[in-house]
Amino acid sequence: MKKQLMTTTALVAAGVIAVSGAALGASKPKLKVGGYFEAIVGMSEQDEAGHITTDTHQDSEVHFKGSVKLDNGLKITTRVELEGQAPGTGTTIDEAYMNISGGFGSIRLGSEDAVPNLMVTRNSGSWATNVGQNTNFDVGDWVETPSGHRASTVQRLDIGNGDSEKISYFTPRRGGFQVGLSYIPSFNQGNNGDTELESAGHHTGVAVAVSYGGKFGGAKIGAAAGYMQAESSTSSNSDLSGLAMGIKATVGKITVAFGTGREKDINPASATSATQGNSYVDFGFKYDLGKDKFSIGYLASEDDASTAAGKDETQVAMASYRREMGPGVQYRLNLMYGDYEGEAAGTGDDNSGYAITTSIRLAF
């Protein structure tokens, strides 16, 4: 029934667009090229042996953005993100999708995050307040997550779907509120030449999120919550689901934010309980002085791992400074801390350490 409902909804949405009197655009679709490049130098000191103390990283993407506005008011945009990292990162094209928007809201088709990521994350903890590198993504790049440790530094509602192909719908924002829905046929990013198999892994996922943006007294408020669930070919993943929420408030130059979430049955290889999964709390603080910005982020997460033995626990924190050097040009300075406490006896899945990084980022 759920499959039929979601399939019918997708077909009806496509039909509404097709018969809405769409005329040719007033002009030919346009293509713009954008993206960013960040060159990073850092030093780290950590318990786990064998790591280079001084290292260089980069973070870069090229974005190809198409757009056209039809005579009936419909706007169609496309976006393809080309990764600029060295071979071995596993992906050349990151996200690739089409967005169709009008008075009905917007529909997004292609390889993109599900609605809880898009709506909750921007209001959640350090995600909403970072001014330098990203507390979730980047601390683990400098203070290494030890082998076998499952409490990841990257925490947001995902349950493993990543940028797999999906269809998402966003309502128009009314009274500050907006609702989003996603249907994920398969958690694999599939080939266009075949359909995905249910036996290939997680599939038939659905997600919903609601967000609010407005003012309360002298504060600007942003809040969102999301839920996601899916079926799985692995019997131990019968309850593959997750829930997350985030809230941020800005008063003058200060922004504070909080986020929390829980995912269940996401590690089938070691699942021993129906409550298998991970949870997190994320805090963020930002102080904005115009061209100069400061932030502090803190994330604590734990994973049930092999529940008979205990939990893997992770804590990461980062203090950042950013200087706007000119249009699209930023200088960034970050002080990072990471601590990983594994469930196993001894220190094989433990590590802790510090890092300092500095970078210049160009957005074009």
Secondary structure, DSSP 8 states (H G I E B T S, - for coil): -HHHHHHHHHHHHHHHHHTS----BSS--EEEEEEEEEEEEEEEEESSTT--SEEEEEEEEEEEEEEEEBTTS-EEEEEEEEE-S-TTSS-SEEEEEEEEEETTEEEEEEE---HHHHHHGGGSGGGGT-SSS-HHHHHHHHTT--TT----S--SS-TT-TT-EEEEEE---BTTEEEEEEEEEESS---TTS---GGGSSEEEEEEEEEEEEEETTEEEEEEEEEEEEE-SSGGGTTEEEEEEEEEEEETTEEEEEEEEEEES--GGG--STT-EEEEEEEEEEEEETTEEEEEEEEEEEE-SSTTT--EEEEEEEEEEEEEEETTEEEEEEEEEEEEE-SSSSSTT-EEEEEEEEEEEEE-
